[in-house]
Each structure stands twice: as structure tokens, then as C-alpha cells.
Amino acid sequence: MTMLETLELDLRSKLKSYVSKKTMIEEVIPDDLDALFEIVKAHPKEFDFVINNIRQNIVLFLEHKIGMR
């Protein structure tokens, strides 16, 4: 079972004790950056936009640091 499937199962179980969809989703998504990174690594196509955004931010940061911007 993948991490996303586990998250989905956790979310579905929380749906039974309905609070609000936003609250339930926030409770299921891990706060740990390593766990989030593992989810992104396991599903590169779904998170491609996030990876590209991170790459662009790193490029801008480095260009700023070395005086290219």
C-alpha cells in the first residue's frame, strides 16, 4: 500500500466522524517534511508542478546569492 493510499484510507475513516473536510484533510497530511518528500518522490507525475516550482525558487535564490539578479 502506498503512502497516498494510506492517507486516503485515513481520510475516509475520518469522514465517518465528520467535522469539516478541510479539518480532516489537514489532520491526515503529515507535518513532517521527510514524510511529505516521500509522498512527492513516490508520485512524481502528480507533484510535477510542485517540483518545478521548488526548482525555480532554488534557481532564483542562487541567482540572487551570486549577484545575477
Secondary structure as UniProt FT lines:
FT   HELIX           3..15
FT   TURN            16..17
FT   HELIX           21..28
FT   HELIX           33..42
FT   TURN            44..47
FT   HELIX           48..65
FT   TURN            66..67
//
